[in-house]
Amino acid sequence: MSYRIVVDRNKCQGIGACLGTAPDVFELDSEGKAVIINPDGSDDDTILAAAEACPLEAITIYDEQGERIFP
């Protein structure tokens, strides 16, 4: 399965929990906000864990059918 990852830049405060979990998928941009650098950089379980690690729920994960997986 391949997830679609969406970062809500209004919610993101650059805490970096997603980077700690999936550094090949996320990085912080010049504004200190998380951005997706490689949506295929980790397996689905790791990407989901990165989204779950965000204390602000700024990352939304959708499955291939467009159904929201998290949050």
N, C-alpha and C positions, 0 to 999 in steps of 0.2 A: 504494500500500500504506500502511496505517496501523499503526504499531508500538504495542504496549503497553509502557509504560516502568514499571519497578519499581525504586525506590531502597531498598537495604538499609540502614536507619538504623543498624544495628549495625556495619556496615563503614565507613560514611561518616564522615570526619573533617573535613569542611568545607574541603577543599583548594581547591575551586572551579574545577577544570579544566572541569567540565561547564558552568558558568556562562560561562566564557571562550569556549566553543565555541557554546553555544546559550543565550544570555541571555534569550531570549523563551520558553524552555521551563522552565528551572530558576532557582531562587533559594535563598539560605540562609535558614532560618527562625530563630526566636529562640534555638534551641539550637545554631546554627551548622551545621546539617545540611542537605543538599540536599533540596529538595522540588520537585515538579512543579507549575508554575503554569499551564502551558498545553501539553498534550501535542500540540497541533496548531500550536505556535508556530514551528516550523521544518520543513523538508523532512526526509524519512526519512534521507537521507545525512548531514545535519548532526546529527540526533539520534543516529545510530549513531556518528559521529565523537566526539560528546560522551561517550558511554558508553565508547568506546575510550580517551578521554583520561584517564579516572579511573584513577589508579595503583593504587587499591585494589579495582578491579572491583566497585564498590558499585552499579553500575547494570546491570540486566539488561534486555535487549530481546527481545521476543517478536513474531512475525509475526501476521498475522490468523488463522492456523490454530492459534495457541498454541504453535508451535514456537519454541524458544529460538534466537535469532540471535547474541546475545553475552551474556556470555562463553561 
